[in-house]
Amino acid sequence: IVITLMRDSLGPAAKQMAENFGLHLSVIDLGWPGTAPMTLASKIAIVAIPIAIIVNLVMLALKMTRVVNVDIWNIWHMAFTGALVHIATGNFFLGILGVVVHAALAYKFGDWFQYDTRDYFGLEGIAVPHGTSAYCAPFAVIVDAILDKIPGINKIDIDTEKIEKKFGAFGQPVIVGFILGIIVGCLAKYNIKDVLQLGIKVAAVMYLMPKVIKPIMEGLLPISEAARDRLTAKFGGGGFLIGLDPALLLGDSSVISAGLLFIPLTVLIAAIVPGNRVLPVGDLATIGFFIAMGVAIHKGNIFRTLISGSIIMFITIWIANQTVELQTILAKNADMLKGATQVGSLDQGGSPITYIMVQLFQRTNILGLLVIAVIYFIGLAMTYRRFRVLKKADDLEQAA
C-alpha cells in the first residue's frame, strides 16, 4: 500500500517534470507494474516458475547455494529474460536457457550479498536473490572499490544519521521527505496546493515505510528461522537463507532518501544518455529497488550511493533502449500494447543479464555487448572476491 502511495504520488509528478525538462521521448517506461503482467502472459512464463524452482533445488542439492527461494512472484524477472531470448531467437529451448542462467545468477546473488542483508539491513538468515536490487549491485561493488582508492574522496561519508544529528529536527526523515516532495512538486510546476500535498505524501512515505517493513520483518524472521532449522536438520550442510522480496530493503531511511533524490536525477540522466528514446516514468517512483543493495555495499553512505546509482541508471537506461523492440513484441503478444507504438521498461528491460543473453544470440550490437559484458563480468568477479573476504572475516569472528 505504501509503495503504491509512493508510485501514484510521484509517478505523475515525475512525468510532468520530464516534460518540463523538454524530454519529449517516444518510448514510455512501463515500469515493473506494466512489464510483469505481459511477462507472465508470455508462452515461456508457464514453465519458467517450475524451471526456476528446479534450478534452486538442484543448486541446493549440489551445495552451490544456501538460498531457498520462496518468493515465487519475482520469478517473473527470470521469465522476462527467457521471453526476450525466445522472441529474439525463435527458439523456445534457448528461452528456457535464459531462465536457467538468470535464476542461477539470482540465487548466487543471494549468497554473495548475504552479509550486506544481515549486517546492514538486520535481516538474519534472509537473502534477496532477485529483482533489480540483486543484478544492479555488482556495479556498486566496482564503484565502491574505486572510491576506496581515491584520496580525499574515500573519506567523504554522508548518511541519514549524520544529517539528522547535524540538522536536528530538519534532518529527520519525515522532514527530509517533505522537502524532497516540495522540490519534485516545484520541478513539476505544480500549483502551491499540489506542491504541498505532494510534500505531505512523500513525508508520509518516509515515515510509514520503515514502520510497515518492521512488523513484516518481525513476522518473517521466526518463520525463516524455523524453516532454516528444519532444512538444516533434514539435509544438513549448515544454515540456509530464505530468499524474499527486495521490498524488505526499502525500510531503510538511506534507501528511501536516495530513491527520492534519484527521481529528478534519473530524468537528468535520461537527457544525456546517447540515443535515448525511453522516458523514465513507470519505475521512477521505485528507484529504491535499483539502489537498495548498493546502499548496503556503501554502508549507508549517500554520497557513494549517488555516484554508483547514477552509473547504474545510465547503464540501465542505455540497455532499456536496446530491448525496446523485443519488449514491444512481448507486449503485442500479450495484447497489452494499448495503442502505443513502442514500449520499454527500466526494470528488467534495462537488465544487463537479459541484454547479454539476448545479444549472445542476436548479435545486433557487438560493441555494446562487449562493453556491457566486460563491465558486468568484472563486477561479478569483484563481487565474488568481496564475498570471500567477508566470509573469511565472518568465519574468524564466529570461531572467536
Salt bridges, closest charged atoms under 4 A:
ASP8 OD1 - ARG7 NE 3.94
ASP71 OD2 - HIS130 NE2 3.56
ASP111 OD2 - LYS108 NZ 3.58
ASP116 OD1 - ARG386 NH2 2.67
ASP119 OD1 - ARG118 NE 2.70
ASP144 OD1 - HIS298 ND1 2.74
ASP144 OD1 - ARG304 NH1 2.91
ASP148 OD1 - ARG304 NH1 2.94
ASP157 OD2 - LYS162 NZ 3.05
GLU325 OE2 - ARG277 NH1 3.10
ASP347 OD1 - HIS77 NE2 3.91
ASP394 OD1 - ARG118 NH2 2.76
ASP395 OD2 - LYS391 NZ 3.10
